[in-house]
């Protein structure tokens, strides 16, 4: 039997889990990556000499937790239905996959140039273009992002999504309704 958390537990459990996952992903950038390697973190916050705190998992963990966390957080803002959860998870799987593919050497420089031209070198287009150019495409990150979205969907279905209401149906054909005949009545 599937267990769905109700009330406050459902509204807090998965968002808290998502935030903890984001904290772990941030930990990878703070402890294992070189200063200046994270777009949204000041270089001064990162370890002067990165260590191997997360080992090999540190290579793909941020992709997994990003897709997981944002899928969960988005789904928690939507109606508690399977379709809404699936849509949120699919959207973040697509965003993560496209962002990773945009770092591919064949596409990163042309994409960065197109962004800067399209948005006339805006304050947002230039850093996004640089993110694509400085990043490195890795199939493991694509797989991790897809796995994060799938994990989010599984968690949402297990703990958050409400079961669809039972539909009223007619009795099966082998159950016939028998009406009594009028014993003294006329059959005409």
Secondary structure, 3 states (H helix, E strand, C coil): CCCCCCHHHHHHHHHHHHHHHHHHHHHHHHHCCCCCCCCCCCHHHCCCCCCCCCHHHHHCHHHHHHHHHHHHHHHCCCCCCHHHHHHHHHHHHHHHHHHHHCCCHHHHHHHHHHHHHHCCCCCCHHHHHHHHHHCCCCHHHHHHHHHHHHHHHHHHHHHCCCCCCCCCCCCCCCCCCCCCCCCCCCCC
